[in-house]
Amino acid sequence: MSIVDQIRDTKDITPDELNLILNTEDKELIESLRAAAREVANSVYGNKVFTRGLIELSSFCRNDCLYCGLRRSNGEAVRYRLSEEQIYKCCENGYRLGFRTFVMQGGEDGWFTDERLLPIIANIRKRYPDCAITLSLGERSRDSYQALYDAGANRYLLRHETADPDHYSRLHPAEMSWQHRIDCLYQLKEIGYQVGCGFMVGSPYQTVETLYKDLQFIRSLQPHMVGIGPFISTHNTPLETFPNGKVSTTLRLLAIIRLLHPHVLLPATTALGTLHPQGREQGILHGANVVMPNLSPLDHRKDYAIYDNKICTGEEAAECQACIEHRLRRIGFETVVARGDFKE
């Protein structure tokens, strides 16, 4: 049995198998991995790629993560915060374009208390009952997660960043707790959210061993979505001198995750497209099945600068959507604006 068949059939991978796949120059092996991942994705979701409308709420963040352009210590970061009406306008525009999932993402901005956020979620739920509401707003209390869920949020994305506590401590300030982040993910799942986790590929100090722990964490958590993308070094951060993560490694890991967790919703991230002109298309060809066009107001796109040289900061939402549809059609995939729920 080939190594790819072994991973697909057992839905598991050994450290040696991971090391071989990430370091091999055997083109035949990598092509068989890619083809198997795409075959598995097709067996569950067909050739459909789900689109989510991304709304970037705020570039304020209380955290000081060592890799992020929005870290609170970055005095050059441009700070903005969408008003309630701006958020509703983004949803209105997205709904008109056909989106049925809104992804509300932002830094951990203390201004967005439950008192401010709950009415917004409730109003979006009332206005668009057929839509999924996804939040990606970082670590909050269990009570907050519960209240947001009760108000109408369906999904929550929280990258675990790394499943290795020591590695986590080298990417974050001492005030941030790896265990708390992991606890948040399990709390979200217990409440009933469709949950997404994820990590950066090629982040400083990452090893095959830490990546193996990431894959085993995904197998344990069984999230509904996994978001991975290459690390991109960012100016005015302590890790700005480290090299970017490799697109090729990211693609191999996307394929592995698809084989380990066949039903997972797996985005082809903007970071992939930032480092390679066909990065998102390659992500889809390696088993991904989600893309996230940006619905944020055009005048704030460039200000949500979590990393350098982010693409699609100058396109209107309709242009961004049309561009992605055209790109994916060229490689044989159909974009779908339905909710695109996780399939059991």
N, C-alpha and C positions, 0 to 999 in steps of 0.2 A: 504494500500500500504506500502511495506517495505521501510526502509530508503534508501536502495540501489536503488530500483526502482524509488523512488522519485528523487534522484540525477540524475539518468540516464535520466529520462523522462523530467525533468525541465532544465537539464544542469546547475544546480545551486546548492548551498549548503548553509545552514545557519550556523552561529557560533556554535549553539548548536549541530547540526549534525556533524560538524567537530570535536568538542570537544569529542563527544561520540565515533566516529570512532578512533580517535587517542589514546584514553585512555581505550577503552574497552578490556576486556579479553575474550569476547564472540567469540570463535573460529568459530562458525557457521556464525556469522555476517561477520567476516573478510574473510572467505572462499567465502561467497556469493559476497562480494565486489571484490575479486580477479577474480572470475569466470565471473562476469559481465563485468569487465574491459577487460578481455581477449576476451570475446564474442564480445564486441564492436570493439576492435582492429581487430579481424578476419573479421568482417563484412565489414571493410573498406580496409584492406591490406592483408587479408588472414593470412596464417601462415608464411609469409615471413618476414625476418629480414634484413634490409638494412645495408650494411657495408660501412663505409667511411674510406678512408685512411688518417690518421692523420700525419701531418708534423709540428713538433714543431720548429719554425723558430729561436727563440731567448729566452735566459733566462735573458736577460737584461730587467729591468723594471724601469720606472721613478716613479712609484707609491710606496706607503708605506703601503699598506693594512695590517691591524693588524694580519691577519690570514695566510698570504701567505708566503711560503718559498722563493719566488723570490723577496720579498719586497726589495727596494733599500737599506734599512738599514742593511740587513743581510750580514755582511762581510764574512761569511763562504760560501755563495752561490757560486757555480761554474758558471761562466758566459761564454756563447758561443753565436755565431751568425752564422747561416748557410750562406755559400756563395751562389751566384746565381747558380753556377754550381751544388752545393750540392742539392739545391732545385729542379733543373731540374732532377737530378739523382733520387731523391725520387719519383718524378712524373713518370719518366720512369719505375722505378721498380714497382710502384703501378699499372700503366697501364698494364704492362706485366702480373701482377697477376690478372688482371680483374677488378680493381677498376675503377669506373666511377664518383666518387666524391672525390676531394681532399680537406681536411680541413686544412688550413694554420693558425696555432695558435701560439701565442707568447705573451710575456710580452709587455707592452707598451714601445717599444724600439724606441727612437727618431732617431736612425740611419736609420730606414726604413721610410724615407721621401717618399712623393709621387713620387719625381723624381727617387728614387731608386726602389720603389715598382711597379709603373705603368708598366715599361717595362717587369718586371717579369710576372705580371698578363697577359699582352698582349701576351707574348710569350707562356705561358701555354695555353691560349685560342686558339692561332694559331696552336699549336702542337696537342692539344687534343680537337677538336671542339665538340666532343660528351660527354664531361665531365662537371660536375658541379664544380665550384670553390667556396668554402666556406672560408670566412675569419673570424677569431676571434682574432682581434688585438686591441680591446679596444676602448676607446673614441677617436674619431678624429673629424675634422670639417666636416660640411655638404658638403663643396666643395670637401674635400678629399673622403668622401663616394661616392659622385657623380662621381668623376673621376675614382675611382676604379671600380664602376659599369659600367661605359662607356668602361673601358679597358677590361671587360669580367667577372668580379666577379658576381656570381649569388645570393649568400646567405651570411648572416652575423650573427654571434652568439655573443651576448653580454648579459651575465647574469646581470639581474638587481640587484641581490644579496638579496634585500629585498624591499618590496613595502612600508615600513614604514620609513619615513625620520629619525625619532629618532633612530630607530634600526640601520639604515645605519651609522649614526654618531658614533655609538659605535663600529663599525667594520672597520672604515676608518679614516684617519687623517682629520683634519679640512679643509685642502686644497682641498679635493675632495667633489664634489657636487652631492647629490642624484638627484636633479632636472635636472642637466645636463645629467646624465646617462639616465634618463627616456626620456628626449628630444631626445637624440641620437637614442633611439629605435624607436620613432615615425618618426624621420627623415629618418631612414633606410627604414622603411615601405613605407613612402611617395615616396621615390626614386624608389622603385620597387623591392627591395631585398626580397627574402624569409628570414624571420627574426626569430631568436631564442633568447629567454630570459631564465631566470632560477634563482635558488637560492640554497643555502646550507641548508640541513635539520639538525636541531640540532645545528645551530651556536649559539655562546654565546649570551645570552639575548633574544633569540627567544622565543615567546610565541604562544599559539593557536591564539591569536588575530593577531599577525604579520603574521602568516601563512594564516589566513583567508584573510588578505589584499593581500597577494601574489596570492592567488587563484582568488580573484576578479580582480586583475590587469591583470592576464592572460585572464580572461573572457573579459575584456575591450580591451586589445591590440589585441587579437586573433592572436597570433604569429603562425608561421608555424612549429616551433619546441620549445620544452621546455626541458632544461637540468637541472635536479636536482640530487644531490648526497649528501651523508652524510658529514657533517663537519668532518674533520680529523685534530686533533691538531698536530701542527708542531713545531719542536724545533727552537729556535732562533727567535720566534715571540712573541709578547706581549700576545697572547692568548694561549700559549702552555700548560698552566695548566688546560684548560677547557676540559671536557670529549668529546670523539667523539660523533657524532650524531648516532642515532640508525638506523640500517638496517631495522628493522621492521616498523618504522615510515616512512622511505623513501619509502618502498614498498606500504604502505597504501596511501601515497600521490601520487605515480605514478598511482595507480588505480583510485584515485579520479580525477586526471587531465585527464586521458583517458575518464572518464564518462562526465566530463565537456566540453571537447573539443575533440570529437571523431576522427577527422581527423588529429590531431596533430602528428608530428614525435617526438617520445619520446625515447631518448637513455637510455639504461642500461649502466650506467657509469662505468669507471674504478674504481672510488672511492667505488662503491658498491662491486666490486670484490676484492678490497684491504681489506675491513673490513670483508668479508665473502667469503669463498672459492667457493660458488655457488651464489654469489651475483648477477652477471650479468644474470645467468639463472633465478633466482627468479624475477629479474626485468622484463624479457621477459614474464614470467608467470603472472605478475601483469599488463600487458598491454603495456610494452615498445616494440619498434619495430626497434631500431637502435643500432648498436655497431660500435666502431671506433678502429680497429686495427692500430697499430703504424707503420708508414712508415719512421720515423725519423732515421738518421744514428745511428747505434748501439752504437758507442762510445760517443754519447751525450744523450742517453735516460735517464740515471740516473741523468744527470745534470738539466733536466727540473723538478726540485723537488718542485712543488707547495705545496705538502704535503708529510709527511713521509711514507716510506714503500710502495711506489707506485709499483704496479705489472707490469709485462711484460717489464721490463727495459733490460732484457738480451736475448730477443728473436728476431731473424731476422723476417722481415716482413712476409715472407712466413710461418714461424713457428707460428707466432701469428695468422695469418689468419686461418691456418689449425686447430689450437687448438680451436679457437672460433667456426669454422664450426662443428667440432666434438662434442663440448659441446652442441651446440644448436640442432644438429641432434638427440642427445640422448634424448632430451625432446620434440621432434616432430616438430622442426622448420627448415625451409630452409633458409640459408643465400643467399642473392642476392647482386650481385655487380653492379647492374644497378644504374643509377642516384638516383632513389628512391625519386622522387619529391613528395611534399605535394599534396594530393588529395583534390580537392574542394568538 
